[in-house]
């Protein structure tokens, strides 16, 4: 799918993480290039499991974590619309999705394909690895990206109309709505 197309990717992650190795992890990844990417999933840190997101833009990374109750399955959902990525997680197969992160991921080259898929790592030196299972991976093009150009223009027109009306209300407010006492 082209880099500027909207999509939703989902997956369930099951892992047998080792308590002696930090940073065992598995989940979804959206790599653009070595300087721009997002990975999200479950990560084992300091004896705890976390829902985790790392966002790297222009070679600068930041890391978000939410403590989870070591569910058997962590469900992930990643939705991309242009340069915005919405990341949700749910604990357990029947868990309700919760928002974890809303992130910026630039479009570098709109003519290239956007990659999205599964990832796992056990990055600590001397780590022995771990067992991980990915279930129900889906990647679907969102209907929003198929919106007609006329619908988009109408939406922009309506926003512009509302914004101008808002500004005019301030301009005329003093003369029409106030009286000197």
N, C-alpha and C positions, 0 to 999 in steps of 0.2 A: 504494500500500500504506500502511496506517495506520502512524503513527510508532512504535507499540509492537510492530509485527510484526518478526520476525526474517527476515533475508534474506542472500543471498550474491550479490555482484556481481563479475563478472570481465571483463577486457578485455585485449587486446594493444595495445601502443602502439609505433608506428614514427615516428621523427621525423628530420628533417634540420636539426639545431640549428646555429645560427651561432656560431662560436668567438669572435666579437668582442662578442657581447651576452650579458650575464649574465642568468640567471634564465629563459631560454626553458624552457617546461615544458608537460607534457601528462599527463593521467591521468584518475582518477576523483574525483568530488566528492560529498560528502554535506552539502548546505546545509540547515540548519533555519531560520535567520534570519541577519541580518548580524552577530550576536554569537556565533553557535554554528554551527560547520561544521568539516569535515575535507576536505582535499584530499591526494591521494597520486599519485605517478607518477614520471616521470623529470624531472630538472631539471638544467640546465647551469649550472655555477658555476665560475669561475676556470679555465676550459679543461678541466673534467672533467665527466663525467656522473655523477649520483647518483640512487639511488632515494631519494625524498623524501616526507616526510609533514609537513603543517602541521595542528595541532590548535588550534582556537580555541574557547574556552569562556568565556562571560560577557565577551567582548571581549578576552580575554587569549590570546595565541598563543604556541606554541612550535614549533620546527622540528627534525625529526630527519632525518639523512641517512646513507646508506651508499654508499660509493664503489663504482661498478660498472664493468665492463670495456667500456663503450660497445657493448652488444649491439645487433644489428639490431632485435630485438624485446624489449621489457620486458613481462612478463606481470604483471598485478595481480589480487589477490583481496582483497575486503573482505567480512568477515562481521560482521553486527550481530545481537546478542542483547540485547534491552532497551537498556540504556545503555552496553554494552560494544561496542567496535569492534575487531576483530582484522584487521590489515593485513599481507598477505604479498606478496612479489614473487619473480619468477624471471627469470633472464637467459637469453634465447633461447627459441625455441619449445619446445625439449625440456628446458629448465631445470627444476630442482626448486624448488618454492616454499620460501622461507625467511621466517620471521617477522621483520617489521620493527618493528611497533609494536602495542601493546595500549593502547587509549585510551578515555577516558570521553567520551561525548557525551550530554548530558542530553536527556530527553524533555520538551519544553516544553508541548506540547498533544497529548495522545494521540488526539484526534479529527481532527487534521489528517493529511494525507498526508506521508509521508517521501519526499523527493526524493533521487534518486541518478542520476548520469549522468556523461558525459564533460566534461572541461574542458581548455582550453589557454590559454596566455598568453605574451606577449613584452613584459613590463612596463617595460622600460628605455626612457626617452625617446629618440626618434629610431631605435628599432629598426625593422627592415624586416619583421619577422615571419619565419615559417619554415613549412615543409611538415610536416604531421603526418597520420598515418593511424591510425584506431582500428579494430581488427578483433575479431570474435567477442565483442561486448558481450552479456553475459547478466546478467539480474537475476532471481533465483529466490527465492520465499518458502520459508523453511526449514521442514522438517517439525516441528522442535522447537517452533515457535510454535503448532502444532496439537495439542500434548500436552493430554490431557484434564485437567480440574480435579482429578479424583480421583487421577490419577497425580502431579500436582504436590503435592497434599496428602500423599500417601503418602511422597514424597521428603522433604518438610519434616518429617513425623513421624519418619522414619528418622534424619534429621540430629539432631533434637531428642533422640531416644532415645539416640543415640551420645554426644551432648554431656553429657546428664545422667549417663550411665554413667561417662563420663570424670571428671566432677566428684565423683561418689560414690566413685570409686576413690581419689581423694586424701583424702577425708574419712575413709574407713575404713583407709587405708594405715597410719596410725600405730598404731591399735589392733590390727589383724589381722596385719600383715606385719613389724612390728619388735618386737624384744625388747630390754629394757635389759640390759646386761651388767655 
